[in-house]
Amino acid sequence: MHFSELDADDPEEASMAMARHMARYFGGPRTDGFRVWADWPAAGSRVEHCNTFRLLGTTPVGMR
């Protein structure tokens, strides 16, 4: 199980941007480095479900 906490106003966009960023980091989406990073089955993993959530606000300590 993997959890990521993204400090962003739009966590869905931030999550999607991660693949674009990693593609640039590895020199493009068709490079061996990117394929290894993006290949979940090769790492013995699989994506069952993916959700993103946005923090809508906080509750003051005295109100909890």
C-alpha positions, -999 to +999 in steps of 0.1 A: +000+000+000+013+034-009+001+068+003+013+102-010+006+135+007+007+163-018+008+199-006-013+213-035-046+230-040-056+204-067-042+170-056-055+153-087-036+176-110-005+173-088-007+135-090-010+136-128+018+161-131+041+137-112+043+114-143+050+143-166+078+155-142+093+120-139+092+116-177+113+148-180+136+136-152+143+103-170+147+121-204+113+113-218+084+089-215+099+064-239+132+059-221+142+028-202+145+047-170+109+060-172+096+026-182+112+010-151+098+038-129+063+035-144+061-003-147+041-015-116+038-051-127+076-054-131+081-043-096+056-069-084+029-044-078-005-035-092-028-005-089-061-017-074-076+017-067-065+053-067-082+082-051-072+118-045-087+139-017-085+176-010-085+191+025-115+214+027-107+230+060-097+225+095-114+225+129-100+247+157-086+226+185-113+237+210-141+226+186-130+190+182 
